[in-house]
Amino acid sequence: MKNLLFGLIATVLFSLNGNAQTSNQEWLDMMETYKSLVESEISKECPKEFDLQDFKKSLINGENKLSETAEKTILTYAEPLIKYGLEFAKKNNLKELEVSDLIFYSSISPKVIVENGEIITAKVGEPGLTMSEVFHCAINALGGDALYSLAFSGATSWTAAALTTTFTGVAKRFLGPLGVAIAVVTFGICIAGAV
């Protein structure tokens, strides 16, 4: 009940912003609140032989399942992320294809530079986000399947669309939007720390 209340409070606070652009601090607060709520929900069903991060990866890989109640609760918690994802898509003229895409877009902080749909990355040694950091964060969130999917995606540049397709393809393979909702917070917070 406490977690549901926090989720509703986060949704209301995020809704009060109206059409205002989300600040980086608001985004960080949203992601930290979401992370706390999701981890609390998943930890209730985490077997003793798993640590939480390994259990999350096992869920994403289809090796374990959550109860229907936990799945619905997590998707309810993701509502502010979906709203931010829509804001991000509109701001950057990205296609809003489905819920999984909007949830993924929420992992990209307002500090990340997107020009003409392409995520602007820095060369190694320069300030800014590098592709190696993107790979590291994807592997951290999704496991080894991310490395394979990213390496063999055929993308020649990292457009938001290419990254979205690759990430959501792995994350939703077994759990649909729920898989993306579980993986996105690890990825987003990792990317934010790299920027």
N, C-alpha and C positions, 0 to 999 in steps of 0.2 A: 504494500500500500504506500509506504514511504517513497519507494522508487517511482511509482506511478505519479505521485504528487509532484516529485521533482521533475519528471518528464513533462507534466502539464504546465508547471511553472516555466520551464525552459521554452516550451512552445508559445506560451502567452508573451513572455518577454521578447522572444524573437519576433513575434507578430506585431508588437508595438512599434517596431522600427518602420512599418509601412513600406514605402518605396525607397527609403534611405539605404545607401550602400553600407554593407556590413563592414565595420572596421576590423583590423587584424585582431585587436583585443577581444572584440565580440565573438569573432570566429574561434579564437583560442578557448574562450570561456565555453562556447557551445560544444566544441570538440571534447574538452576536459569533462564537462558535465555528461555528455553522451558516453564517453569512455567509462566513467565511473558507473553509470547506470547499466551499461551492457555487461561490463565485467561482473558486477554484482549479480545480474540475472544469470549469466553463464556459470558463475562459480557455484550457484545453487545446484547445478546439474553436473558439475565437473567430477568425474570419478577420482578417487583418492590416488590412483596410480599416475595421474596426469598433472603437470603443472598447467596453469591457466592458458598460457600462450600455446602450448602443444595441443591442448584440448580445442582451442579455437581453430588451429590449423587442421585438426582431425575433422572438425565440423565442416570446414570449407572443402575438404577433400572427400567428404561423404563417408568417412569412416565411423562417425558417430552422429547421433541426432539429438535435437532438443525436443522437449515436450511442445505440444501445440500451443499451450499457454505461454511458454517462454518465447516462442517464435513470434506470436502476436504482440507480446509486450515489447520485444526488441524493435519490431517494425513500427510500433506506436512511438517509441523513443526516437526513431529516425525521422519523424515528421519535420523537426526544425532543419535537419540536414537536407531533406528534399526541398524545402523552401529556399534554403541558401543555394542549393544546386541549381534551382530554377533562376534565381537572381544572377548567379555566376554565368549560366548559359546565355541569358539575355544580354548581360553586360559584354560578353565576349562573342556574341553572334554565333553561338554554338547550337547545334540541333538538340532539341529536347526530345529524345527518342522514347525512353521509358523510365520507369522508376529507378531501375538499377543505374542508369546513366546519371540521373540527377543525384542519387546517393554518392556515386563516384565523384561527380563534380564538387561535392561538398568537401572532398579531401584536399582540394586545391585552395590554399589560403589566399586572401586578397593581396598578399605580398608577391605572389608568383606572377611574373609578367607573361601575358598571353597577347601575341600580336598576330592578326589574321589567322586565328585558330591554332597557332603554333606556340608551344611552351618555349619561352626563350631560356636557353640554358647557357651557362658559362663554360669556358674551357677550363680544364684542370689548372688550379693555381690562381684563377681569377675569382673575384667575389661573385656570389650568386649560386644558383642551383646547377649542378653538373649531372650529366646522364648517369655517371656511376652512382651518384647519390639516389637518383630515381630507381635504378636497378636494385640497389641495396635496400631501399625502403619497400619496394615491391616484394622482394624475397623475404624480408622480415615479416610482411603482412600475410603473404600467401604460401611461402615455402618454395620448394624446388620447382614446382610447376610454373611458377612465375618466371624463373630464369629461362626455361625452355620456351615458353610462350613469347617472352620479350625478345629472345635471341632469334627466334624463327618467325617473327611476325611479318617480316618483309618490309617493315617501316623504314623509310630512308630519312625521315625527320620525325620529331616527336610532336605531332600535332595533338591537341587535346583529344581529338576524335580517335586517333590511333592508340593513344594511351588508354582511353576509356574502353575501347573495344577489347584490347588485350587484357586489361585488368579485370573488367567485368566478365569477360569470357571465362577466365579461370575461377573467379570468386563465385559466380552464380551457377556454375556447372552442376552442382548437386543441390544447392539450397535456393536458387533463384535470387531475388532481391535481398533475402536474408543473408546469404553468403557475402554479398557486397556490403551490407550493413555491418556485418561482423568485422570484415577485413579493413574497411575504409578508415576507421579511426586509427588503427596502427599505422597505416600508410600515411594518412594526413598529418598526424603529429610528427612522424619521422621526417616528412618533407618540410614541414614548418621549421623543424630544428635545423635542417640543412640550409635553408634560405638565409 
